[in-house]
Each structure stands twice: as structure tokens, then as C-alpha cells.
Amino acid sequence: MDIQIGDVLTMKKPHPCGSKDWQVLRIGADFKLRCCGCGHEVMGPRAKFEKNVRQVKRQSAASPAAASPDRPEEKG
Ligand SMILES: [Zn+2]
């Protein structure tokens, strides 16, 4: 599954706050996600989240002409 930092993951199960959308803050052995509804942050193994992902929404669907030097896959 192609997931990058900044993507918004729509989960199959909603958070208790009612939102199903989570923004990806960090990728690695563990994912760090923030609930778009209440701002709650969670960390956990990638496989655990991927099982619940229904859709990946990419916000950076900008035109290629406006290429930015930012690299989404930053290690550290
Ligand atoms: Zn929430």
C-alpha cells in the first residue's frame, strides 16, 4: 500500500469522535497518525493500520509545474 507522510487515511472503523480520517504524521516501523476529527494522535505498527485503511487521500495533487523541493520520505 502506498502511504506517504501528509496523506489522509480513511479508516473502515470510525474513531469515537466520529471521524474516519487520519493524517499521516510519521512512517517507519510504526505509523503515527492524527485524527482529523479530534486531533488525537496514535502510534502503532504499520500492519495494524493498513488492515483498517479503506482509502488513501493524497492532498498534494498539485500541478507538476509547481514542483517543490520537499521530500515526503524523509528518514530520521
Ligand atoms: Zn477522533
N, CA, C, O and the ligand as a Tripos MOL2 file, in Angstrom:
@<TRIPOS>MOLECULE
protein
  305   303    77     0     0
PROTEIN
NO_CHARGES

@<TRIPOS>ATOM
      1 N           0.8490   -1.2070    0.0000 N.3       1 MET1
      2 CA          0.0000    0.0000    0.0000 C.3       1 MET1
      3 C           0.8770    1.2480    0.0000 C.2       1 MET1
      4 O           1.8360    1.3460    0.7660 O.2       1 MET1
      5 N           0.5460    2.1770   -0.8470 N.am      2 ASP2
      6 CA          1.3460    3.3940   -0.9920 C.3       2 ASP2
      7 C           0.8480    4.4740   -0.0440 C.2       2 ASP2
      8 O          -0.1700    5.1170   -0.2980 O.2       2 ASP2
      9 N           1.5650    4.6640    1.0350 N.am      3 ILE3
     10 CA          1.1900    5.6830    2.0150 C.3       3 ILE3
     11 C           2.3770    6.6010    2.2530 C.2       3 ILE3
     12 O           3.4990    6.1460    2.4760 O.2       3 ILE3
     13 N           2.1120    7.8960    2.2040 N.am      4 GLN4
     14 CA          3.1770    8.8670    2.4230 C.3       4 GLN4
     15 C           2.7840    9.8260    3.5360 C.2       4 GLN4
     16 O           1.6100    9.9760    3.8780 O.2       4 GLN4
     17 N           3.8000   10.4660    4.0860 N.am      5 ILE5
     18 CA          3.5320   11.4590    5.1210 C.3       5 ILE5
     19 C           2.6780   12.5860    4.5360 C.2       5 ILE5
     20 O           2.9510   13.0920    3.4480 O.2       5 ILE5
     21 N           1.6640   12.9570    5.2660 N.am      6 GLY6
     22 CA          0.7660   14.0020    4.8040 C.3       6 GLY6
     23 C          -0.5130   13.4580    4.1980 C.2       6 GLY6
     24 O          -1.5010   14.1780    4.0570 O.2       6 GLY6
     25 N          -0.4880   12.1750    3.8370 N.am      7 ASP7
     26 CA         -1.7070   11.5570    3.3150 C.3       7 ASP7
     27 C          -2.7690   11.4860    4.4060 C.2       7 ASP7
     28 O          -2.4640   11.4730    5.5980 O.2       7 ASP7
     29 N          -4.0030   11.4400    3.9720 N.am      8 VAL8
     30 CA         -5.1080   11.2470    4.9080 C.3       8 VAL8
     31 C          -5.7060    9.8710    4.6590 C.2       8 VAL8
     32 O          -6.1460    9.5590    3.5530 O.2       8 VAL8
     33 N          -5.7130    9.0590    5.7010 N.am      9 LEU9
     34 CA         -6.2290    7.7020    5.5860 C.3       9 LEU9
     35 C          -7.6700    7.6600    6.0730 C.2       9 LEU9
     36 O          -7.9740    8.0780    7.1900 O.2       9 LEU9
     37 N          -8.5400    7.1570    5.2330 N.am     10 THR10
     38 CA         -9.9180    6.9300    5.6500 C.3      10 THR10
     39 C         -10.0370    5.4940    6.1430 C.2      10 THR10
     40 O          -9.8110    4.5420    5.3960 O.2      10 THR10
     41 N         -10.3940    5.3590    7.4040 N.am     11 MET11
     42 CA        -10.4760    4.0430    8.0210 C.3      11 MET11
     43 C         -11.8610    3.4200    7.8550 C.2      11 MET11
     44 O         -12.8500    4.1060    7.5950 O.2      11 MET11
     45 N         -11.8940    2.0970    8.0140 N.am     12 LYS12
     46 CA        -13.1820    1.4170    7.9560 C.3      12 LYS12
     47 C         -13.9950    1.6800    9.2250 C.2      12 LYS12
     48 O         -15.2180    1.8160    9.1960 O.2      12 LYS12
     49 N         -13.2630    1.7450   10.3340 N.am     13 LYS13
     50 CA        -13.9410    1.9970   11.6040 C.3      13 LYS13
     51 C         -13.7500    3.4430   12.0260 C.2      13 LYS13
     52 O         -12.6300    3.9520   11.9860 O.2      13 LYS13
     53 N         -14.8080    4.1080   12.4260 N.am     14 PRO14
     54 CA        -14.6630    5.4900   12.8660 C.3      14 PRO14
     55 C         -14.0730    5.5870   14.2690 C.2      14 PRO14
     56 O         -14.2540    4.6980   15.1010 O.2      14 PRO14
     57 N         -13.3670    6.6790   14.5080 N.am     15 HIS15
     58 CA        -12.8990    6.9930   15.8610 C.3      15 HIS15
     59 C         -14.1210    7.3440   16.7180 C.2      15 HIS15
     60 O         -15.1460    7.7640   16.1820 O.2      15 HIS15
     61 N         -14.0250    7.1790   18.0360 N.am     16 PRO16
     62 CA        -15.1540    7.5420   18.8990 C.3      16 PRO16
     63 C         -15.6640    8.9670   18.6760 C.2      16 PRO16
     64 O         -16.8250    9.2600   18.9660 O.2      16 PRO16
     65 N         -14.8140    9.8470   18.1670 N.am     17 CYS17
     66 CA        -15.2470   11.2220   17.9260 C.3      17 CYS17
     67 C         -16.1150   11.3130   16.6660 C.2      17 CYS17
     68 O         -16.7560   12.3370   16.4320 O.2      17 CYS17
     69 N         -16.1400   10.2600   15.8620 N.am     18 GLY18
     70 CA        -16.9870   10.2300   14.6830 C.3      18 GLY18
     71 C         -16.2410   10.3720   13.3690 C.2      18 GLY18
     72 O         -16.8090   10.1400   12.3010 O.2      18 GLY18
     73 N         -14.9720   10.7530   13.4410 N.am     19 SER19
     74 CA        -14.2050   10.9390   12.2110 C.3      19 SER19
     75 C         -13.5400    9.6310   11.7850 C.2      19 SER19
     76 O         -13.0900    8.8490   12.6220 O.2      19 SER19
     77 N         -13.4860    9.4100   10.4870 N.am     20 LYS20
     78 CA        -12.7900    8.2330    9.9570 C.3      20 LYS20
     79 C         -11.4600    8.6240    9.3180 C.2      20 LYS20
     80 O         -10.7190    7.7650    8.8400 O.2      20 LYS20
     81 N         -11.1670    9.8970    9.3110 N.am     21 ASP21
     82 CA         -9.9710   10.3640    8.6150 C.3      21 ASP21
     83 C          -8.8020   10.5830    9.5770 C.2      21 ASP21
     84 O          -8.9480   11.1810   10.6430 O.2      21 ASP21
     85 N          -7.6530   10.0830    9.1690 N.am     22 TRP22
     86 CA         -6.4430   10.2280    9.9730 C.3      22 TRP22
     87 C          -5.3290   10.7460    9.0790 C.2      22 TRP22
     88 O          -5.1180   10.2400    7.9760 O.2      22 TRP22
     89 N          -4.6240   11.7500    9.5590 N.am     23 GLN23
     90 CA         -3.4960   12.2790    8.7980 C.3      23 GLN23
     91 C          -2.2210   11.5540    9.2120 C.2      23 GLN23
     92 O          -1.9900   11.3000   10.3950 O.2      23 GLN23
     93 N          -1.4020   11.2270    8.2240 N.am     24 VAL24
     94 CA         -0.1500   10.5080    8.4800 C.3      24 VAL24
     95 C           0.9250   11.5090    8.8960 C.2      24 VAL24
     96 O           1.2720   12.4170    8.1410 O.2      24 VAL24
     97 N           1.4420   11.3290   10.1010 N.am     25 LEU25
     98 CA          2.4790   12.2200   10.6170 C.3      25 LEU25
     99 C           3.8630   11.6060   10.4760 C.2      25 LEU25
    100 O           4.8540   12.3140   10.3000 O.2      25 LEU25
    101 N           3.9210   10.2850   10.5550 N.am     26 ARG26
    102 CA          5.2170    9.6380   10.5590 C.3      26 ARG26
    103 C           5.0890    8.2220   10.0170 C.2      26 ARG26
    104 O           4.1150    7.5180   10.2860 O.2      26 ARG26
    105 N           6.1030    7.8230    9.2420 N.am     27 ILE27
    106 CA          6.1160    6.4810    8.6740 C.3      27 ILE27
    107 C           7.4260    5.8000    9.0540 C.2      27 ILE27
    108 O           8.4770    6.4390    9.1130 O.2      27 ILE27
    109 N           7.3510    4.5340    9.3010 N.am     28 GLY28
    110 CA          8.5550    3.7770    9.6480 C.3      28 GLY28
    111 C           8.1190    2.3870   10.0540 C.2      28 GLY28
    112 O           7.1710    1.8360    9.4960 O.2      28 GLY28
    113 N           8.8020    1.8300   11.0110 N.am     29 ALA29
    114 CA          8.3320    0.5550   11.5570 C.3      29 ALA29
    115 C           6.9520    0.7610   12.1560 C.2      29 ALA29
    116 O           6.0860   -0.1100   12.0840 O.2      29 ALA29
    117 N           6.7660    1.9370   12.7500 N.am     30 ASP30
    118 CA          5.4590    2.3100   13.2730 C.3      30 ASP30
    119 C           4.9240    3.5120   12.5190 C.2      30 ASP30
    120 O           5.6810    4.3540   12.0370 O.2      30 ASP30
    121 N           3.6170    3.5750   12.4280 N.am     31 PHE31
    122 CA          2.9590    4.7560   11.8910 C.3      31 PHE31
    123 C           2.5370    5.6590   13.0310 C.2      31 PHE31
    124 O           2.2000    5.1920   14.1200 O.2      31 PHE31
    125 N           2.5570    6.9530   12.7700 N.am     32 LYS32
    126 CA          1.9650    7.8940   13.7070 C.3      32 LYS32
    127 C           0.8800    8.6470   12.9620 C.2      32 LYS32
    128 O           1.1330    9.2600   11.9250 O.2      32 LYS32
    129 N          -0.3210    8.5970   13.4940 N.am     33 LEU33
    130 CA         -1.4690    9.1980   12.8310 C.3      33 LEU33
    131 C          -2.1720   10.1670   13.7660 C.2      33 LEU33
    132 O          -2.1610    9.9990   14.9860 O.2      33 LEU33
    133 N          -2.7840   11.1820   13.1730 N.am     34 ARG34
    134 CA         -3.5710   12.1250   13.9570 C.3      34 ARG34
    135 C          -5.0030   12.1250   13.4350 C.2      34 ARG34
    136 O          -5.2490   12.2520   12.2360 O.2      34 ARG34
    137 N          -5.9300   11.9810   14.3580 N.am     35 CYS35
    138 CA         -7.3350   12.0070   13.9930 C.3      35 CYS35
    139 C          -7.7140   13.4000   13.4860 C.2      35 CYS35
    140 O          -7.4300   14.4100   14.1290 O.2      35 CYS35
    141 N          -8.3560   13.4300   12.3260 N.am     36 CYS36
    142 CA         -8.7420   14.7110   11.7420 C.3      36 CYS36
    143 C          -9.9640   15.3000   12.4580 C.2      36 CYS36
    144 O         -10.2950   16.4700   12.2710 O.2      36 CYS36
    145 N         -10.6200   14.4880   13.2670 N.am     37 GLY37
    146 CA        -11.8060   14.9740   13.9540 C.3      37 GLY37
    147 C         -11.4780   15.6550   15.2710 C.2      37 GLY37
    148 O         -11.9510   16.7590   15.5410 O.2      37 GLY37
    149 N         -10.6540   14.9840   16.1060 N.am     38 CYS38
    150 CA        -10.4130   15.4950   17.4480 C.3      38 CYS38
    151 C          -8.9440   15.7950   17.7140 C.2      38 CYS38
    152 O          -8.6060   16.3520   18.7590 O.2      38 CYS38
    153 N          -8.0660   15.4320   16.7780 N.am     39 GLY39
    154 CA         -6.6550   15.7410   16.9550 C.3      39 GLY39
    155 C          -5.8940   14.7100   17.7760 C.2      39 GLY39
    156 O          -4.7080   14.8880   18.0560 O.2      39 GLY39
    157 N          -6.5600   13.6510   18.1580 N.am     40 HIS40
    158 CA         -5.9090   12.5950   18.9310 C.3      40 HIS40
    159 C          -4.8160   11.9350   18.0860 C.2      40 HIS40
    160 O          -5.0150   11.6760   16.8990 O.2      40 HIS40
    161 N          -3.6620   11.6650   18.7040 N.am     41 GLU41
    162 CA         -2.5600   11.0480   17.9770 C.3      41 GLU41
    163 C          -2.3210    9.6310   18.4840 C.2      41 GLU41
    164 O          -2.3800    9.3580   19.6830 O.2      41 GLU41
    165 N          -2.0500    8.7460   17.5450 N.am     42 VAL42
    166 CA         -1.7860    7.3610   17.9110 C.3      42 VAL42
    167 C          -0.5540    6.8630   17.1710 C.2      42 VAL42
    168 O          -0.2330    7.3330   16.0790 O.2      42 VAL42
    169 N           0.1310    5.9010   17.7860 N.am     43 MET43
    170 CA          1.2380    5.2280   17.1210 C.3      43 MET43
    171 C           0.9950    3.7290   17.1810 C.2      43 MET43
    172 O           0.4290    3.2180   18.1460 O.2      43 MET43
    173 N           1.4290    3.0320   16.1420 N.am     44 GLY44
    174 CA          1.2530    1.5910   16.1420 C.3      44 GLY44
    175 C           1.8830    1.0080   14.8990 C.2      44 GLY44
    176 O           2.2800    1.7350   13.9890 O.2      44 GLY44
    177 N           1.9730   -0.3180   14.8670 N.am     45 PRO45
    178 CA          2.6010   -0.9840   13.7250 C.3      45 PRO45
    179 C           1.8300   -0.7420   12.4320 C.2      45 PRO45
    180 O           0.6010   -0.6750   12.4150 O.2      45 PRO45
    181 N           2.5840   -0.6150   11.3680 N.am     46 ARG46
    182 CA          2.0170   -0.3240   10.0490 C.3      46 ARG46
    183 C           0.9140   -1.3200    9.6810 C.2      46 ARG46
    184 O          -0.1420   -0.9290    9.1820 O.2      46 ARG46
    185 N           1.1620   -2.5900    9.9280 N.am     47 ALA47
    186 CA          0.2000   -3.6240    9.5200 C.3      47 ALA47
    187 C          -1.1460   -3.4230   10.1920 C.2      47 ALA47
    188 O          -2.1940   -3.6830    9.6010 O.2      47 ALA47
    189 N          -1.1060   -2.9580   11.4320 N.am     48 LYS48
    190 CA         -2.3450   -2.7710   12.1710 C.3      48 LYS48
    191 C          -3.2160   -1.7060   11.5110 C.2      48 LYS48
    192 O          -4.4320   -1.8660   11.3990 O.2      48 LYS48
    193 N          -2.5880   -0.6290   11.0810 N.am     49 PHE49
    194 CA         -3.3650    0.4490   10.4590 C.3      49 PHE49
    195 C          -3.7890    0.0780    9.0430 C.2      49 PHE49
    196 O          -4.9070    0.3680    8.6160 O.2      49 PHE49
    197 N          -2.8680   -0.5750    8.3170 N.am     50 GLU50
    198 CA         -3.1800   -0.9040    6.9150 C.3      50 GLU50
    199 C          -4.4100   -1.7990    6.8140 C.2      50 GLU50
    200 O          -5.1630   -1.7340    5.8420 O.2      50 GLU50
    201 N          -4.5990   -2.6260    7.8230 N.am     51 LYS51
    202 CA         -5.7680   -3.5050    7.8010 C.3      51 LYS51
    203 C          -7.0670   -2.7090    7.8310 C.2      51 LYS51
    204 O          -8.0940   -3.1440    7.3080 O.2      51 LYS51
    205 N          -7.0010   -1.5390    8.4520 N.am     52 ASN52
    206 CA         -8.2210   -0.7520    8.6320 C.3      52 ASN52
    207 C          -8.3820    0.3670    7.6070 C.2      52 ASN52
    208 O          -9.3800    1.0880    7.6140 O.2      52 ASN52
    209 N          -7.3950    0.5040    6.7290 N.am     53 VAL53
    210 CA         -7.4810    1.5850    5.7560 C.3      53 VAL53
    211 C          -8.4780    1.2490    4.6630 C.2      53 VAL53
    212 O          -8.4390    0.1680    4.0760 O.2      53 VAL53
    213 N          -9.3480    2.1660    4.4060 N.am     54 ARG54
    214 CA        -10.3090    1.9860    3.3210 C.3      54 ARG54
    215 C          -9.8820    2.7750    2.0900 C.2      54 ARG54
    216 O         -10.0880    2.3430    0.9570 O.2      54 ARG54
    217 N          -9.2910    3.9240    2.3280 N.am     55 GLN55
    218 CA         -8.9210    4.7940    1.2120 C.3      55 GLN55
    219 C          -7.7670    5.6900    1.6270 C.2      55 GLN55
    220 O          -7.6700    6.1060    2.7820 O.2      55 GLN55
    221 N          -6.8940    5.9830    0.6710 N.am     56 VAL56
    222 CA         -5.8050    6.9250    0.9140 C.3      56 VAL56
    223 C          -6.0490    8.1680    0.0840 C.2      56 VAL56
    224 O          -6.1720    8.1060   -1.1390 O.2      56 VAL56
    225 N          -6.1160    9.3020    0.7740 N.am     57 LYS57
    226 CA         -6.3370   10.5610    0.0600 C.3      57 LYS57
    227 C          -5.0600   11.3720    0.0960 C.2      57 LYS57
    228 O          -4.5100   11.6710    1.1550 O.2      57 LYS57
    229 N          -4.6150   11.7120   -1.0770 N.am     58 ARG58
    230 CA         -3.3840   12.4920   -1.1810 C.3      58 ARG58
    231 C          -3.7410   13.9440   -1.3990 C.2      58 ARG58
    232 O          -4.4690   14.2830   -2.3320 O.2      58 ARG58
    233 N          -3.2290   14.7980   -0.5380 N.am     59 GLN59
    234 CA         -3.5650   16.2190   -0.6430 C.3      59 GLN59
    235 C          -2.6910   16.9290   -1.6660 C.2      59 GLN59
    236 O          -3.1140   17.8980   -2.2960 O.2      59 GLN59
    237 N          -1.4580   16.4300   -1.8240 N.am     60 SER60
    238 CA         -0.5180   17.1180   -2.6860 C.3      60 SER60
    239 C          -0.7070   16.7120   -4.1410 C.2      60 SER60
    240 O           0.2110   16.2020   -4.7830 O.2      60 SER60
    241 N          -1.9110   16.9470   -4.6490 N.am     61 ALA61
    242 CA         -2.1970   16.6470   -6.0400 C.3      61 ALA61
    243 C          -2.0040   17.8940   -6.8900 C.2      61 ALA61
    244 O          -2.8130   18.1930   -7.7680 O.2      61 ALA61
    245 N          -0.9390   18.6060   -6.6230 N.am     62 ALA62
    246 CA         -0.6910   19.8630   -7.3270 C.3      62 ALA62
    247 C          -0.1500   19.5950   -8.7280 C.2      62 ALA62
    248 O           0.1960   18.4650   -9.0750 O.2      62 ALA62
    249 N          -0.0870   20.6400   -9.5090 N.am     63 SER63
    250 CA          0.4250   20.5080  -10.8660 C.3      63 SER63
    251 C           1.9250   20.2470  -10.8180 C.2      63 SER63
    252 O           2.6170   20.7620   -9.9400 O.2      63 SER63
    253 N           2.4280   19.4540  -11.7530 N.am     64 PRO64
    254 CA          3.8540   19.1280  -11.7620 C.3      64 PRO64
    255 C           4.7390   20.3470  -11.9800 C.2      64 PRO64
    256 O           5.9280   20.3200  -11.6600 O.2      64 PRO64
    257 N           4.1750   21.3920  -12.5120 N.am     65 ALA65
    258 CA          4.9660   22.5920  -12.7530 C.3      65 ALA65
    259 C           5.4100   23.2230  -11.4390 C.2      65 ALA65
    260 O           6.4700   23.8450  -11.3640 O.2      65 ALA65
    261 N           4.6000   23.0600  -10.4160 N.am     66 ALA66
    262 CA          4.9200   23.6400   -9.1200 C.3      66 ALA66
    263 C           5.6170   22.6140   -8.2430 C.2      66 ALA66
    264 O           5.2050   22.3610   -7.1110 O.2      66 ALA66
    265 N           6.6600   22.0360   -8.7720 N.am     67 ALA67
    266 CA          7.3860   21.0250   -8.0130 C.3      67 ALA67
    267 C           8.0910   21.6640   -6.8250 C.2      67 ALA67
    268 O           8.7690   22.6830   -6.9560 O.2      67 ALA67
    269 N           7.9190   21.0610   -5.6960 N.am     68 SER68
    270 CA          8.5540   21.5910   -4.5000 C.3      68 SER68
    271 C           9.7590   20.7220   -4.1360 C.2      68 SER68
    272 O           9.7980   19.5380   -4.4710 O.2      68 SER68
    273 N          10.7260   21.3040   -3.4610 N.am     69 PRO69
    274 CA         11.9310   20.5350   -3.0880 C.3      69 PRO69
    275 C          11.6770   19.6100   -1.9070 C.2      69 PRO69
    276 O          12.5480   18.8230   -1.5360 O.2      69 PRO69
    277 N          10.5130   19.6960   -1.3260 N.am     70 ASP70
    278 CA         10.2360   18.8670   -0.1430 C.3      70 ASP70
    279 C          10.2120   17.3900   -0.5280 C.2      70 ASP70
    280 O           9.6800   16.9960   -1.5660 O.2      70 ASP70
    281 N          10.7970   16.6120    0.3320 N.am     71 ARG71
    282 CA         10.7890   15.1730    0.1050 C.3      71 ARG71
    283 C           9.9330   14.5010    1.1710 C.2      71 ARG71
    284 O          10.2500   14.5480    2.3600 O.2      71 ARG71
    285 N           8.8560   13.8800    0.7340 N.am     72 PRO72
    286 CA          7.9440   13.2770    1.7140 C.3      72 PRO72
    287 C           8.5530   12.1160    2.4780 C.2      72 PRO72
    288 O           8.1960   11.8700    3.6300 O.2      72 PRO72
    289 N           9.4690   11.4040    1.8430 N.am     73 GLU73
    290 CA         10.0580   10.2640    2.5220 C.3      73 GLU73
    291 C          11.3800   10.6590    3.1560 C.2      73 GLU73
    292 O          12.4580   10.3640    2.6400 O.2      73 GLU73
    293 N          11.2660   11.3180    4.2640 N.am     74 GLU74
    294 CA         12.4630   11.7650    4.9590 C.3      74 GLU74
    295 C          12.7800   10.7870    6.0840 C.2      74 GLU74
    296 O          11.9190   10.4050    6.8760 O.2      74 GLU74
    297 N          14.0250   10.4070    6.1170 N.am     75 LYS75
    298 CA         14.3890    9.4390    7.1460 C.3      75 LYS75
    299 C          15.0090   10.1590    8.3350 C.2      75 LYS75
    300 O          15.7460   11.1330    8.1810 O.2      75 LYS75
    301 N          14.7030    9.6730    9.4850 N.am     76 GLY76
    302 CA         15.2790   10.2560   10.6810 C.3      76 GLY76
    303 C          14.3770    9.9720   11.7580 C.2      76 GLY76
    304 O          14.6350   10.3610   12.8980 O.2      76 GLY76
    305 ZN        -11.0430   11.4600   16.8840 Zn       77 ZN77
@<TRIPOS>BOND
     1     1     2 1
     2     2     3 1
     3     3     4 2
     4     3     5 am
     5     5     6 1
     6     6     7 1
     7     7     8 2
     8     7     9 am
     9     9    10 1
    10    10    11 1
    11    11    12 2
    12    11    13 am
    13    13    14 1
    14    14    15 1
    15    15    16 2
    16    15    17 am
    17    17    18 1
    18    18    19 1
    19    19    20 2
    20    19    21 am
    21    21    22 1
    22    22    23 1
    23    23    24 2
    24    23    25 am
    25    25    26 1
    26    26    27 1
    27    27    28 2
    28    27    29 am
    29    29    30 1
    30    30    31 1
    31    31    32 2
    32    31    33 am
    33    33    34 1
    34    34    35 1
    35    35    36 2
    36    35    37 am
    37    37    38 1
    38    38    39 1
    39    39    40 2
    40    39    41 am
    41    41    42 1
    42    42    43 1
    43    43    44 2
    44    43    45 am
    45    45    46 1
    46    46    47 1
    47    47    48 2
    48    47    49 am
    49    49    50 1
    50    50    51 1
    51    51    52 2
    52    51    53 am
    53    53    54 1
    54    54    55 1
    55    55    56 2
    56    55    57 am
    57    57    58 1
    58    58    59 1
    59    59    60 2
    60    59    61 am
    61    61    62 1
    62    62    63 1
    63    63    64 2
    64    63    65 am
    65    65    66 1
    66    66    67 1
    67    67    68 2
    68    67    69 am
    69    69    70 1
    70    70    71 1
    71    71    72 2
    72    71    73 am
    73    73    74 1
    74    74    75 1
    75    75    76 2
    76    75    77 am
    77    77    78 1
    78    78    79 1
    79    79    80 2
    80    79    81 am
    81    81    82 1
    82    82    83 1
    83    83    84 2
    84    83    85 am
    85    85    86 1
    86    86    87 1
    87    87    88 2
    88    87    89 am
    89    89    90 1
    90    90    91 1
    91    91    92 2
    92    91    93 am
    93    93    94 1
    94    94    95 1
    95    95    96 2
    96    95    97 am
    97    97    98 1
    98    98    99 1
    99    99   100 2
   100    99   101 am
   101   101   102 1
   102   102   103 1
   103   103   104 2
   104   103   105 am
   105   105   106 1
   106   106   107 1
   107   107   108 2
   108   107   109 am
   109   109   110 1
   110   110   111 1
   111   111   112 2
   112   111   113 am
   113   113   114 1
   114   114   115 1
   115   115   116 2
   116   115   117 am
   117   117   118 1
   118   118   119 1
   119   119   120 2
   120   119   121 am
   121   121   122 1
   122   122   123 1
   123   123   124 2
   124   123   125 am
   125   125   126 1
   126   126   127 1
   127   127   128 2
   128   127   129 am
   129   129   130 1
   130   130   131 1
   131   131   132 2
   132   131   133 am
   133   133   134 1
   134   134   135 1
   135   135   136 2
   136   135   137 am
   137   137   138 1
   138   138   139 1
   139   139   140 2
   140   139   141 am
   141   141   142 1
   142   142   143 1
   143   143   144 2
   144   143   145 am
   145   145   146 1
   146   146   147 1
   147   147   148 2
   148   147   149 am
   149   149   150 1
   150   150   151 1
   151   151   152 2
   152   151   153 am
   153   153   154 1
   154   154   155 1
   155   155   156 2
   156   155   157 am
   157   157   158 1
   158   158   159 1
   159   159   160 2
   160   159   161 am
   161   161   162 1
   162   162   163 1
   163   163   164 2
   164   163   165 am
   165   165   166 1
   166   166   167 1
   167   167   168 2
   168   167   169 am
   169   169   170 1
   170   170   171 1
   171   171   172 2
   172   171   173 am
   173   173   174 1
   174   174   175 1
   175   175   176 2
   176   175   177 am
   177   177   178 1
   178   178   179 1
   179   179   180 2
   180   179   181 am
   181   181   182 1
   182   182   183 1
   183   183   184 2
   184   183   185 am
   185   185   186 1
   186   186   187 1
   187   187   188 2
   188   187   189 am
   189   189   190 1
   190   190   191 1
   191   191   192 2
   192   191   193 am
   193   193   194 1
   194   194   195 1
   195   195   196 2
   196   195   197 am
   197   197   198 1
   198   198   199 1
   199   199   200 2
   200   199   201 am
   201   201   202 1
   202   202   203 1
   203   203   204 2
   204   203   205 am
   205   205   206 1
   206   206   207 1
   207   207   208 2
   208   207   209 am
   209   209   210 1
   210   210   211 1
   211   211   212 2
   212   211   213 am
   213   213   214 1
   214   214   215 1
   215   215   216 2
   216   215   217 am
   217   217   218 1
   218   218   219 1
   219   219   220 2
   220   219   221 am
   221   221   222 1
   222   222   223 1
   223   223   224 2
   224   223   225 am
   225   225   226 1
   226   226   227 1
   227   227   228 2
   228   227   229 am
   229   229   230 1
   230   230   231 1
   231   231   232 2
   232   231   233 am
   233   233   234 1
   234   234   235 1
   235   235   236 2
   236   235   237 am
   237   237   238 1
   238   238   239 1
   239   239   240 2
   240   239   241 am
   241   241   242 1
   242   242   243 1
   243   243   244 2
   244   243   245 am
   245   245   246 1
   246   246   247 1
   247   247   248 2
   248   247   249 am
   249   249   250 1
   250   250   251 1
   251   251   252 2
   252   251   253 am
   253   253   254 1
   254   254   255 1
   255   255   256 2
   256   255   257 am
   257   257   258 1
   258   258   259 1
   259   259   260 2
   260   259   261 am
   261   261   262 1
   262   262   263 1
   263   263   264 2
   264   263   265 am
   265   265   266 1
   266   266   267 1
   267   267   268 2
   268   267   269 am
   269   269   270 1
   270   270   271 1
   271   271   272 2
   272   271   273 am
   273   273   274 1
   274   274   275 1
   275   275   276 2
   276   275   277 am
   277   277   278 1
   278   278   279 1
   279   279   280 2
   280   279   281 am
   281   281   282 1
   282   282   283 1
   283   283   284 2
   284   283   285 am
   285   285   286 1
   286   286   287 1
   287   287   288 2
   288   287   289 am
   289   289   290 1
   290   290   291 1
   291   291   292 2
   292   291   293 am
   293   293   294 1
   294   294   295 1
   295   295   296 2
   296   295   297 am
   297   297   298 1
   298   298   299 1
   299   299   300 2
   300   299   301 am
   301   301   302 1
   302   302   303 1
   303   303   304 2
@<TRIPOS>SUBSTRUCTURE
     1 MET1         2 RESIDUE 1 A MET
     2 ASP2         6 RESIDUE 1 A ASP
     3 ILE3        10 RESIDUE 1 A ILE
     4 GLN4        14 RESIDUE 1 A GLN
     5 ILE5        18 RESIDUE 1 A ILE
     6 GLY6        22 RESIDUE 1 A GLY
     7 ASP7        26 RESIDUE 1 A ASP
     8 VAL8        30 RESIDUE 1 A VAL
     9 LEU9        34 RESIDUE 1 A LEU
    10 THR10       38 RESIDUE 1 A THR
    11 MET11       42 RESIDUE 1 A MET
    12 LYS12       46 RESIDUE 1 A LYS
    13 LYS13       50 RESIDUE 1 A LYS
    14 PRO14       54 RESIDUE 1 A PRO
    15 HIS15       58 RESIDUE 1 A HIS
    16 PRO16       62 RESIDUE 1 A PRO
    17 CYS17       66 RESIDUE 1 A CYS
    18 GLY18       70 RESIDUE 1 A GLY
    19 SER19       74 RESIDUE 1 A SER
    20 LYS20       78 RESIDUE 1 A LYS
    21 ASP21       82 RESIDUE 1 A ASP
    22 TRP22       86 RESIDUE 1 A TRP
    23 GLN23       90 RESIDUE 1 A GLN
    24 VAL24       94 RESIDUE 1 A VAL
    25 LEU25       98 RESIDUE 1 A LEU
    26 ARG26      102 RESIDUE 1 A ARG
    27 ILE27      106 RESIDUE 1 A ILE
    28 GLY28      110 RESIDUE 1 A GLY
    29 ALA29      114 RESIDUE 1 A ALA
    30 ASP30      118 RESIDUE 1 A ASP
    31 PHE31      122 RESIDUE 1 A PHE
    32 LYS32      126 RESIDUE 1 A LYS
    33 LEU33      130 RESIDUE 1 A LEU
    34 ARG34      134 RESIDUE 1 A ARG
    35 CYS35      138 RESIDUE 1 A CYS
    36 CYS36      142 RESIDUE 1 A CYS
    37 GLY37      146 RESIDUE 1 A GLY
    38 CYS38      150 RESIDUE 1 A CYS
    39 GLY39      154 RESIDUE 1 A GLY
    40 HIS40      158 RESIDUE 1 A HIS
    41 GLU41      162 RESIDUE 1 A GLU
    42 VAL42      166 RESIDUE 1 A VAL
    43 MET43      170 RESIDUE 1 A MET
    44 GLY44      174 RESIDUE 1 A GLY
    45 PRO45      178 RESIDUE 1 A PRO
    46 ARG46      182 RESIDUE 1 A ARG
    47 ALA47      186 RESIDUE 1 A ALA
    48 LYS48      190 RESIDUE 1 A LYS
    49 PHE49      194 RESIDUE 1 A PHE
    50 GLU50      198 RESIDUE 1 A GLU
    51 LYS51      202 RESIDUE 1 A LYS
    52 ASN52      206 RESIDUE 1 A ASN
    53 VAL53      210 RESIDUE 1 A VAL
    54 ARG54      214 RESIDUE 1 A ARG
    55 GLN55      218 RESIDUE 1 A GLN
    56 VAL56      222 RESIDUE 1 A VAL
    57 LYS57      226 RESIDUE 1 A LYS
    58 ARG58      230 RESIDUE 1 A ARG
    59 GLN59      234 RESIDUE 1 A GLN
    60 SER60      238 RESIDUE 1 A SER
    61 ALA61      242 RESIDUE 1 A ALA
    62 ALA62      246 RESIDUE 1 A ALA
    63 SER63      250 RESIDUE 1 A SER
    64 PRO64      254 RESIDUE 1 A PRO
    65 ALA65      258 RESIDUE 1 A ALA
    66 ALA66      262 RESIDUE 1 A ALA
    67 ALA67      266 RESIDUE 1 A ALA
    68 SER68      270 RESIDUE 1 A SER
    69 PRO69      274 RESIDUE 1 A PRO
    70 ASP70      278 RESIDUE 1 A ASP
    71 ARG71      282 RESIDUE 1 A ARG
    72 PRO72      286 RESIDUE 1 A PRO
    73 GLU73      290 RESIDUE 1 A GLU
    74 GLU74      294 RESIDUE 1 A GLU
    75 LYS75      298 RESIDUE 1 A LYS
    76 GLY76      302 RESIDUE 1 A GLY
    77 ZN77       305 GROUP 0 **** ****
